[in-house]
Amino acid sequence: MAKKKASKRRPNESLVPAKRMEQSILLIRGEKVMLDSDLVDMYGVETKVLNQAVKRNIDRFPDDFMFQLSAEELEDWRPQIVTSNPEAKMGLRRRPYAFTEQGVAMLSSVLRS
């Protein structure tokens, strides 16, 4: 049996800085959520890959796991959404998806499979 290679990360070192994660959490519809644009950065995947994974597994994402912002919500949140994702090079082309804590966990599971 082959030995596993030891991780070079220190135990308290995370892939995504805690401050960055905290800044990505928004309160929308009374739910703490993270937007798809922030999650693609954190998971290191393209938006297209995330959207395809969700669409292929849509039955695993009920309304309390994920929802799409309405046009009105998008306009209300646009200033915070743009500043929460400093790597965004273009304006939003579509209304983003918001994932609750359970939705983020499910997304992690779906992306790993």
N, C-alpha and C positions, 0 to 999 in steps of 0.2 A: 504494500500500500504506500502510495506517495505521500510525503509529508506536505502539509499546507505551508505556504510561504507566510512568514510573519508579516503583519501589517506594519508599514512604516509610520503610520499615524500614531500620535500619542493618544492615550485613553480619553482625554477631555477635548481633543481636537475634533471638530466636526467638519464635514465637507462644506457646509454652508454656515457662515457666521450667524450666531444667534441674533445679533442686532439686525441683520439683513432679513431674517425670518420674521422677527417682530414687526418690522416696518412693512412687511408684505401682508400682514393680517388686517383686514378691513371688517367693519361691522355694517352688513347690508341685510335688510329685511330681518333685523334682530338676530342675525347669525354671524358668528365670526367665520370669515371665509378667506381663502386665498384665490387669486385670479390665475387663470391658465397661463397668462404671460409670465407671471412670477414662477409658476411651477415648472415651466419648460426650462427656465434658467437653472432652477434647483436640481432638476433631474437630468439636465444635460441632454435633452432631446429637442427635436424641432417641433414647432407647433403642429405641423402636419402629422407627425408621429403620434403626439398626444391625442389629437382629435380622432385619428383613425382607431387608436386603442379604445377610446371611449365609445365610439360608434359601434365597434365590433362587440363591445361588452355592455351596451346601453342598459340591459336588464339588471346590471349590477350597480347602477347609479340612479336610485330613486330620487325624488324631489328633495328629500332631506339630506342627500349626499352632494347634489350638484344642481345648479340652475343657471340659466342664461340671463344676464342683465337685460332689463327692458330698455327701450330707447331713452325713456325719462331717467332711469337710474344711471345710464351711461353718461348722460349730460351732467347729472348731479355729481358723479364721481370722477369724471374725466380729469380734472386737475390732479387728484390724488393718484389715479391710475397711471398717468403719464410720469409723475415724479417717483412712483414706487418702482418703476422699471426703467432705470437710467440707461440700460443698454438698448432700449427700443429706438430704432433708427427711423421708423416711419409712424405715421398716425395710425389709429385703429381702423381697420377695414371692416370689422364686424363686431357685434356685441360680444364681449368676453363671457366665458363660463366662470362661475364662482363655485369653488369646492369647499364644503364644510370639512371639519376635522375627519369625519368618517369617510368623506369623499376623497380626501387626500390619501388616507390609508388604503382605500380601495384602488385608487389610481396607482399607487406604489406597487400594489400586488399585480395589477393588470400590466403595467409597464415591464415588470420583471419576467412575466410569463412569455 
